[in-house]
């Protein structure tokens, strides 16, 4: 997979993942902590840690803390496969700098984000995403906005999409089939 100079091909030796996992309990009920570090020299560099708890049909990452793009992400991630499979995440981003990914886009992004992914009884996937930009800067300009959308039955339903800043006003609402 490539995107204008960005490759997700074979991992070079300098792009290592390392981490620790400490769990106690049984398959039916376990608790512990994990940490993971990506040591690439670019936007793929990160540090992550979390508490872990779960059982035979669920897994929760709480107190999730990720250092990435010069900023921090915190929140929770939950997975449940005891019935219909379901994933849910709540993240808070603070001080992420997109210039660490693309040099032309310096800034400090701050946001709250909630997302979920589930398989409906008929077998189709459904995803939802709701987020809002907290006071942020992009390319030296203030940026604000929000998004609320659902993907279901092959359609993207945008309830609200808004991005505003000096000389910028983007809004959208509707269905993309």
N, C-alpha and C positions, 0 to 999 in steps of 0.2 A: 504494500500500500504506500503510495507516495502522494505528496501534496506540495508542489512548488518548493523543492529543496528539502522537504521534510520526509524522512523515510522511516517506516516501521518495519524495516527488513530485519535481517539477523542482528542480534545484539552483540555489540563489540565487547571485548574483554574489559574495556574501561567502564562499561555500563553494567555495574554489578548491583544485584539486590542482595541484601543481607538482613537478617532479623532474628528475633527471639520469640518463642511461644512458650508460655508457662501455663499449663492447665491442670486443674485438680478436679477429680470427681469421676463420674461414669458417663457412658454414652447417653444415658437418660438425663443426667444433670451434671453440668460442669461449669467451672468458673476459672478465670485467670486473666492474663494480660498478654498482649502481643506488641511487638515493635517491628518496624520494617523501614529500611533505608535504601533509597535508590541513589547511587553515587555517580550518575552521569554528569557531564560538565555543562549541561544546558538546562532547558525547561523541564527535563525529565528528572532532575535532582529533587528529592523530597525526603522527609522524615515523617513517619506516622507512628502513633501509639494509641492504644485503646484498652479498655477493660473488655473482656469477652465473657458472655454467659450464654448457656443454651442447653439443649436437650436433643432428643432424637428427632424432633420435628420443628426446631426453631434455633435461631442464633441471633444474638444481639451484641453489637459493638456500641458501648456507651463511653462517655468521656473521650470520644474520638478527637485526637489532636494531630493535625497535619501541617507541617511547614512546607510551603510550595510557592513558587513564583515570588519569593521575597515577602510573602505574607503568611497568614494562618487560616486554616479551616478548622472548625470545631463542630461537634454535633453527635448524632446517633445514626446507626444503620441497623435495621431489623429485617430478618428473613424468616418466613414461616412456610413450611411445606407440609404441615400436619394435615391440612385440608387442601383447598385450592392454593397453589403457590402464590406468595405475596412478598414483595420487597418494599420497604419504606425507608426514606432518609430525610433527615432534617439537618441542614448545614448552615453555619454562619461563616461567612468569609470576611476577612479583614486585611486590608493592605496588599492585596494581590496585584502584582505589576505585570500587565500583559506584554511589556517590552522584553521580558525574559523569554517570551515565546516568539514575538515579532517585534523587532527593534523600533519599527515605525509607530508603535502604539504604546508609548509610555503612559503610566497612570497609576492610580491607587484605587482599586475596586473594593467596595464593601457591600455585602448583600446578605439577605436571608433567603433560604431556598428550602422548599419542601417538595419531595418527589415520591411517587409510588409507581409500582409496576405489578400487575396481577394478571392471572389467567382467569378469564370468565368461565362460567360453567359450560358454555358452548365450545370452549377451547380457544377462543380469540384472546389476544393480549390487549390489555388496557393500561395506559400510562397517564399519569397526571403530573403536572409541574406548576408550581406556584412560587413566585419569587418577587422580591423587590430590592431595588438598589438603595442602599443607605447612602449618605453623602459620599460621593465618589468623584474622581477626576480622571479624565482621559484626554491625552494629548494637550495637557495644560488647561482644559476647560471642565467646568462642573458638569456632571452627568447624573440624571435621575431617571427612574422608570420602574416598570413592573411588568409581570407576565403571569397570566393564568390560562392554562391550556390543558386539553385532554386529547389523547389519541385513543380512538375506539372504532372498531369495525372498519378499519382502513381509512378513517377520516381524522384529520386534525381539526379540532374545534377550539378556536381561539376566543376565549371570553374577553381577554384584555391583554393587549400588548402596547406598551408606551415607552418611548425613550425620548428624553428632552435634554437639551443643553443649548448654549449659545449657537444660533444658526441651525439648530437641529430639532425637528419635531417629527417623530415617527409614531404612528398609532395604527392599530389593526384590530379587527374583530370579524369573526366569521368562520366559515367552514372551508377547508381545503380537502378535496376528494382525490 
